[in-house]
Amino acid sequence: MLNKENDKLERKDMRLNIVIAAVIICLGVFNWSIAKGTQSSSGRTSEEATYQAYQHFVNGDLLELGGNPQSAAEEYRKALQLNPGLTEARFHLAQLLYRLKDLEGALQQALLLPCDKSEQARLVAMLYGAKQDLSKAKEYYARAVQLDSLDVNSIFALVQLYQRAKQTDSALANLERMARLIPPNSQSHQQVAEYYFQLGRLPEATEQYSRAIELDSANAQAWAGLALVYESQRDSRNALRTYLRLQSLPTSNPMLSQKIIGLYFNLNKLDSARVQAESALTLFPDDLQLKKILGTLYLAQKNYVRAESVFTALSQTNPSDQDVILYLGRIALAKKDYSLAETHFQQVLNLNDSLLEAWFSLAATYLEQKKFDEVEKIRQKCLQKTSDTVSVYVAMGLGYGRAKQYDQAEKYFQQALQLKPSDPSIILALGNLHQQQSQTQEAEEYFLKVLDLQPDNATALNNLGYLWADQGVNLEKSLELIDRALKQEPDNPAFLDSYGWSLYQLGRLSEAEDYLNRAKELLSTDPDVYHHLGDLYFKQGKLKLARQSWQKALELDPDNNKLKEKLGKLK
């Protein structure tokens, strides 16, 4: 609830005031009864009961404040026996019974309150909520708000209840109402932002988190929440900037470092990711996960010596760690040391023969050696180890595709599709397989099927747009599709390259150069980006830059005959 500390102070002040007022009233009643000594015996009895009731109430409140709840409850009960209409005593008794975990007794007392004040209705609502009677809880919280339209705590509770009931419109209506009423402090805006985020209202969440940060720039939770909003919007750049700002606060921890490393990696800024990992390990030298991440970054940068050094050291201190041994196998595979790779993958399987990742890695080792019989044996073992047949078929299809065994890849993708005929990821994989073979018509049909199922599938939008751009057809539509993909993932280097290539095909060379260079910055190891830049520079008459770009592309893709032909013509 909002402003819990303020509520506690207000309750304590209120209760002290009630005690003082009660003492004054009691004294007044006592003096008045003395002055009226001639009145009837029944009148005196009623007046004395009122006096005694207030005396028990005051005693109960003092006992409660003194930390003696059981005795306080007895005093409240005595007060109510003498004067059942003493609302303050009943309200305090209901609250106290709840704290004593007597929920039924608390609710019984609370329901006897007139509920003509907001705090009374809110108490009943809270007790119904504790009983998980959410319908009644909503009813009484709504009554509390009717009695006091500024009761932020009841509005906040209604937001929670409507959200739990998946009544999004009602939750939003109350949240917007609360946003107008909350006190101007960072914590309140942060809490409102969290609920907007949970309800999927990201622009409002961004606004509230930003307001919380304006009021308190050291509010780490607000910074973290804002970063999560940016991540949900796939805005990696702003998410990264926000996490870096959070890291500058005295709240640094390994998980935050891992977040930052992951975002750098997603942006293909591998050097920055590696530097962040190395820096994090100086702060958290014993963090196993950070060490593994650093090793994988060395592997991604093809720095096999350092990658092997990291994982070998880890294997000595963690000899049964499956991840460590698995990565040692992958390093050996990347170095084409197939015998060592097989040894490591077999070690993992000896530890856990149900780990599909290890089976698939072993299959990749055999595929590179063209040991297709061994691959088929692994497929059979995988099918025995898991009920997820589709994943096995898809993995086999991807492996055979990388090995350029297209018929086998097609066979396994089709088998997966038979089991899940409307799975967009399988259909997309088939489209990519046919595009890989320059079978443009079949690829186009598969990409269109994906978009029928998922009109906003960013990868399908990009791949179809690129397919058309590469053929020089449907160029305006191609640009539109890739633009839709980029709006979802503005920092995706493959999408930037596709957009630049589409602009190139439209003759918009200056714009194309900007996008292709952005793609190169983010994906400096992709031969297609350099190939496209070479074509662009050649068309602009920048022959030196064209040669440099094509040469770089050929270094990354040494078997590309088209590049060899283009470079030959420049000599």
Secondary structure, 3 states (H helix, E strand, C coil): CCCHHHHHHHHHHHHHHHHHHHHHHHHHHHHHHHHCCCCCHHHHHHHHHHHHHHHHHHHHHHHHHCCCHHHHHHHHHHHHHHCCCCHHHHHHHHHHHHHCCCHHHHHHHHCCCCCCCHHHHHHHHHHHHHCCCHHHHHHHHHHHHHHCCCCHHHHHHHHHHHHHCCCHHHHHHHHHHHHHHCCCCHHHHHHHHHHHHHCCCHHHHHHHHHHHHHHCCCCHHHHHHHHHHHHHCCCHHHHHHHHHHHHCCCCCCHHHHHHHHHHHHHCCCHHHHHHHHHHHHHHCCCCHHHHHHHHHHHHHCCCHHHHHHHHHHHHHHCCCCHHHHHHHHHHHHHCCCHHHHHHHHHHHHHHCCCCHHHHHHHHHHHHHCCCHHHHHHHHHHHHHHCCCHHHHHHHHHHHHHHCCCHHHHHHHHHHHHHHCCCCHHHHHHHHHHHHHCCCHHHHHHHHHHHHHHCCCCHHHHHHHHHHHHHHCCCHHHHHHHHHHHHHHCCCCHHHHHHHHHHHHHCCCHHHHHHHHHHHHHHCCCCHHHHHHHHHHHHHHCCHHHHHHHHHHHHHHCCCCHHHHHHHHHHC
